[in-house]
Amino acid sequence: MGLAGGAAFLATARRVMAQTGFASRRIAVETRGQGPDLILIPGLASTGQVWNGVARRLQGRRRLHLVSVRGFGDLPAQGNADGAVMVSVAAEVRRYIVEQALTRPAIIGHSMGGQIALRVAADAPGRVDRVMTVDASPFFPALIRPGATVGDVEPIAQVAYQAVQFLGDAVLRDRGRSLGLDLGGASDALFGSMGWQGGDRRVLAQALYEVMTVDLRNRLPDITAPLTVVYGWTTDEASPRSRADGLFRGAYASLRVPARFERIEGAEHMVMIDQPARFLAVVERFLA
């Protein structure tokens, strides 16, 4: 990390602890602003920094809780170095809500963070006000091939896990598209421009494996909070993004209360960075 990077990390860590008083070996949380609570959860290999644009817009009206998963970016892996990542991170977000006495916060989660948000809402339905998933699916491979099963994905996920574990996270940028094509479709929802900040290869490998193989569709009926599903879209019929409407609606079909779907033209996976103005307009509607 280097002396300068280490000093910056320690300063951030002290600020986070001073603001929240919350200690976790799985997540770090930075709070900003005042008002009703909003939790922001980033995706694979990203930290809470990916929400800076949203935070600047909202921190005068919301108390923001920017979650970072330990092992992503410059954060040491700590408790995420071994075992499952997402289920443990979701449990820590629930503990954070309880210990910080948050009153029915809203949650926005991007990609893997969207899956974590779905799990939190399903496991603690009375504690969450509303949820937004951003280019996230309860089962990501279904966005590439609707009929895909965990069994179909398992061999590909094992290859991806081994590649990241032994070759480093750069392999995802180099081989991501070919891995997606093995499922018969586009791969940007899994491997694309993810606001990549890297991280500990053990955590990245395990988290990627889980993103590819976790199927939360059977948990959707447990969610009682209103759900907004945001995704990138294009009119270009040559792009798989032109078919996003049907794919995302199918992915969330088992919800008890139908979701609100918001497509953002011109965005791919990193929606809040690809189209920040359009994304912020959707966030405003979500929070209204």
VEXVEX-642784 format. One record per residue (C-alpha): residue in one letter; x, y, z. Coordinates in steps of 0.5 Angstrom, whole numbers, padded with zeros to 4 digits, always signed. Layout:
N
AXYZ ...
END
This chain:
288
M+0000+0000+0000 G+0006+0005+0001 L+0007+0010+0007 A+0002+0015+0004 G-0003+0010+0002 G-0003+0007+0009 A-0003+0014+0013 A-0009+0015+0008 F-0013+0009+0010 L-0011+0010+0018 A-0014+0017+0017 T-0020+0014+0014 A-0021+0008+0019 R-0021+0013+0025 R-0026+0018+0022 V-0031+0012+0020 M-0030+0009+0027 A-0031+0016+0030 Q-0037+0017+0026 T-0040+0011+0027 G-0037+0007+0034 F-0039+0001+0030 A-0033-0004+0030 S-0033-0010+0025 R-0029-0015+0021 R-0033-0015+0015 I-0035-0008+0013 A-0033-0001+0015 V-0038+0004+0015 E-0037+0012+0014 T-0043+0017+0015 R-0045+0023+0012 G-0050+0028+0013 Q-0056+0029+0017 G-0064+0027+0016 P-0067+0020+0014 D-0062+0014+0014 L-0060+0011+0007 I-0055+0006+0007 L-0051+0005+0000 I-0047-0002-0001 P-0042-0002-0007 G-0041-0008-0012 L-0035-0013-0013 A-0028-0010-0012 S-0031-0003-0011 T-0032+0001-0004 G-0036+0006-0001 Q-0033+0011-0006 V-0037+0010-0012 W-0043+0013-0008 N-0039+0020-0008 G-0043+0023-0013 V-0050+0021-0010 A-0047+0023-0003 R-0045+0030-0005 R-0053+0031-0008 L-0056+0028-0002 Q-0052+0029+0004 G-0056+0035+0006 R-0062+0032+0006 R-0060+0025+0008 R-0056+0021+0013 L-0052+0017+0009 H-0048+0010+0011 L-0043+0009+0006 V-0041+0001+0007 S-0035-0002+0004 V-0033-0009+0004 R-0027-0011+0008 G-0022-0014+0003 F-0024-0009-0003 G-0020-0003-0005 D-0015-0002+0000 L-0019-0005+0006 P-0015-0011+0009 A-0019-0017+0009 Q-0020-0019+0016 G-0026-0023+0017 N-0027-0024+0010 A-0021-0027+0009 D-0024-0034+0010 G-0031-0037+0008 A-0037-0034+0005 V-0037-0027+0004 M-0044-0024+0002 V-0048-0028+0007 S-0043-0025+0013 V-0043-0018+0010 A-0051-0018+0010 A-0051-0020+0017 E-0046-0015+0019 V-0051-0010+0015 R-0057-0012+0019 R-0053-0012+0026 Y-0051-0004+0024 I-0058-0003+0023 V-0060-0005+0030 E-0054-0003+0034 Q-0054+0004+0031 A-0061+0005+0032 L-0063+0006+0025 T-0070+0007+0024 R-0073+0003+0018 P-0067+0006+0013 A-0067+0006+0006 I-0062+0001+0002 I-0059+0002-0005 G-0054-0003-0007 H-0050-0004-0014 S-0049-0011-0017 M-0046-0015-0011 G-0049-0010-0006 G-0056-0011-0009 Q-0056-0018-0008 I-0054-0016-0001 A-0059-0011+0000 L-0064-0016-0002 R-0062-0021+0003 V-0062-0016+0008 A-0069-0014+0006 A-0071-0021+0006 D-0068-0023+0013 A-0070-0017+0017 P-0077-0015+0013 G-0079-0010+0019 R-0073-0006+0019 V-0072-0004+0012 D-0076+0002+0009 R-0075+0001+0002 V-0070-0002-0003 M-0066+0000-0009 T-0062-0005-0013 V-0058-0002-0019 D-0056-0007-0024 A-0057-0013-0020 S-0060-0019-0020 P-0062-0025-0015 F-0059-0029-0020 F-0054-0026-0024 P-0053-0032-0030 A-0060-0031-0031 L-0059-0024-0034 I-0054-0028-0039 R-0058-0034-0040 P-0065-0034-0037 G-0065-0041-0037 A-0059-0042-0033 T-0058-0046-0027 V-0053-0046-0021 G-0051-0053-0024 D-0049-0049-0031 V-0045-0044-0028 E-0041-0048-0023 P-0036-0050-0027 I-0035-0043-0030 A-0035-0040-0023 Q-0030-0045-0021 V-0025-0043-0027 A-0026-0036-0025 Y-0025-0037-0017 Q-0018-0041-0019 A-0016-0035-0024 V-0017-0030-0019 Q-0014-0033-0013 F-0008-0035-0017 L-0007-0030-0023 G-0010-0024-0019 D-0016-0020-0020 A-0013-0017-0027 V-0015-0023-0030 L-0023-0021-0029 R-0021-0015-0034 D-0018-0020-0039 R-0022-0026-0039 G-0029-0023-0036 R-0032-0023-0043 S-0030-0030-0045 L-0033-0033-0039 G-0039-0029-0040 L-0040-0032-0047 D-0039-0039-0044 L-0046-0038-0042 G-0048-0036-0048 G-0049-0028-0048 A-0046-0021-0045 S-0042-0021-0039 D-0042-0014-0037 A-0047-0015-0031 L-0042-0020-0028 F-0035-0017-0031 G-0036-0010-0034 S-0033-0003-0032 M-0035-0004-0025 G-0031+0002-0022 W-0026-0003-0021 Q-0021-0002-0014 G-0018-0009-0014 G-0017-0012-0007 D-0015-0018-0003 R-0015-0024-0009 R-0018-0029-0003 V-0024-0024-0002 L-0025-0022-0009 A-0025-0030-0012 Q-0030-0032-0006 A-0034-0026-0008 L-0034-0027-0015 Y-0036-0034-0014 E-0042-0032-0010 V-0044-0027-0015 M-0044-0032-0020 T-0047-0038-0016 V-0052-0035-0011 D-0059-0035-0013 L-0064-0031-0008 R-0070-0032-0013 N-0073-0036-0007 R-0072-0031-0002 L-0076-0025-0006 P-0083-0027-0003 D-0080-0026+0004 I-0079-0018+0002 T-0084-0014+0004 A-0081-0007+0003 P-0082-0004-0004 L-0077-0005-0009 T-0074-0001-0014 V-0070-0004-0020 V-0065+0000-0024 Y-0061-0002-0030 G-0058+0000-0036 W-0061+0000-0043 T-0060+0002-0050 T-0064+0002-0056 D-0059-0001-0060 E-0062-0008-0062 A-0054-0011-0063 S-0053-0010-0056 P-0055-0015-0050 R-0058-0009-0046 S-0063-0008-0051 R-0066-0014-0048 A-0066-0012-0041 D-0073-0010-0040 G-0075-0017-0040 L-0069-0020-0037 F-0070-0016-0030 R-0077-0017-0030 G-0077-0024-0031 A-0071-0024-0025 Y-0076-0021-0020 A-0082-0024-0022 S-0083-0028-0015 L-0084-0022-0011 R-0090-0021-0007 V-0091-0014-0009 P-0089-0012-0016 A-0082-0008-0017 R-0082-0001-0020 F-0077-0002-0026 E-0073+0004-0028 R-0069+0003-0034 I-0063+0008-0035 E-0061+0009-0043 G-0054+0010-0044 A-0052+0006-0038 E-0048+0000-0037 H-0046-0004-0031 M-0044+0002-0027 V-0050+0006-0028 M-0049+0012-0023 I-0042+0013-0026 D-0045+0012-0033 Q-0051+0017-0033 P-0050+0020-0026 A-0056+0026-0028 R-0061+0020-0030 F-0059+0016-0024 L-0060+0022-0019 A-0067+0023-0022 V-0069+0016-0021 V-0066+0016-0014 E-0070+0022-0012 R-0076+0019-0015 F-0074+0013-0010 L-0073+0017-0004 A-0080+0021-0005 
END
